[in-house]
């Protein structure tokens, strides 16, 4: 037909394709990639959860006793009464 291929290797879109594209809202680059969007969403959820649930501490060493000391005057257990069934 006498047409030459473009030099950059990509074909130009036909007028029908350009006409049918429609309108799309502008989005930040984070929201254009679903994997990145979910990753950011998960990070925000972790921060929210830290406010609700206390993170469990992992004991790296053997038990070293109570760091603040055991108070002899405080009793937080229940009394066991013998004979009660």
Secondary structure, DSSP 4 states (H G I P E B T S, - for coil): ------TTS-PPPPHHHHHH--------HHHHSHHHHHHHHHHHHHHHHHHHSPPPPP--SS----SS---TT---SPPPPTT--
